[in-house]
Amino acid sequence: MNEQKCIKPNAELSDRSVMLKMERCAEFLARMIEKYGREVLAEMEAGESEEKENREQ
């Protein structure tokens, strides 16, 4: 039978890379929420109001 070799990734580099990418993503999401959050919330609330009115009819 052929022996399969297991390659061990450098966990330290990948963990650091993953953490940096997650941090960049979180910072981006925070900026988008600060910039567009009120507008999106208003649109969501307007949509919920319309749905509620449609259910009542």
Backbone torsions as a table, in degrees:
resi	resn	phi	psi	omega
1	MET	NA	152.5	177.1
2	ASN	-82.8	136.3	176.8
3	GLU	-85.3	133.9	176.3
4	GLN	-94.1	131.6	179.1
5	LYS	-94.0	136.9	179.3
6	CYS	-97.9	122.5	178.3
7	ILE	-97.1	122.4	179.7
8	LYS	-92.9	117.9	178.5
9	PRO	-70.2	156.1	176.7
10	ASN	-73.8	96.5	-173.7
11	ALA	-62.2	-35.4	-177.3
12	GLU	-63.2	-44.9	179.6
13	LEU	-67.5	-44.3	-177.4
14	SER	-67.2	-38.3	178.2
15	ASP	-63.3	-42.8	179.4
16	ARG	-64.8	-42.5	179.5
17	SER	-62.7	-44.0	179.4
18	VAL	-62.9	-43.7	-180.0
19	MET	-63.2	-41.3	178.8
20	LEU	-64.9	-40.8	178.6
21	LYS	-66.4	-40.3	178.3
22	MET	-64.7	-39.8	179.4
23	GLU	-65.2	-42.9	177.3
24	ARG	-62.1	-41.2	179.2
25	CYS	-63.3	-45.0	180.0
26	ALA	-63.1	-40.3	178.5
27	GLU	-65.1	-41.0	177.6
28	PHE	-62.2	-47.3	179.7
29	LEU	-61.3	-39.7	178.7
30	ALA	-62.5	-42.8	178.6
31	ARG	-64.0	-41.1	-178.8
32	MET	-67.4	-37.9	178.0
33	ILE	-65.8	-42.1	177.8
34	GLU	-62.9	-39.3	-175.4
35	LYS	-78.0	-44.3	-171.5
36	TYR	-115.7	-1.7	-172.3
37	GLY	-56.9	-48.4	-178.9
38	ARG	-63.7	-40.2	179.7
39	GLU	-64.0	-45.8	-179.5
40	VAL	-65.7	-41.9	179.0
41	LEU	-61.7	-42.4	178.5
42	ALA	-62.2	-42.1	178.3
43	GLU	-64.4	-40.2	179.4
44	MET	-65.3	-43.0	179.6
45	GLU	-65.5	-38.6	177.6
46	ALA	-63.7	-40.9	178.4
47	GLY	-65.0	-38.7	178.4
48	GLU	-67.3	-37.6	178.5
49	SER	-64.4	-41.6	178.3
50	GLU	-63.5	-43.1	179.1
51	GLU	-62.3	-40.7	-179.3
52	LYS	-65.2	-42.3	178.5
53	GLU	-63.4	-40.8	179.7
54	ASN	-65.4	-35.8	178.3
55	ARG	-69.8	-32.0	-178.2
56	GLU	-74.6	-21.7	-177.1
57	GLN	-81.3	NA	NA
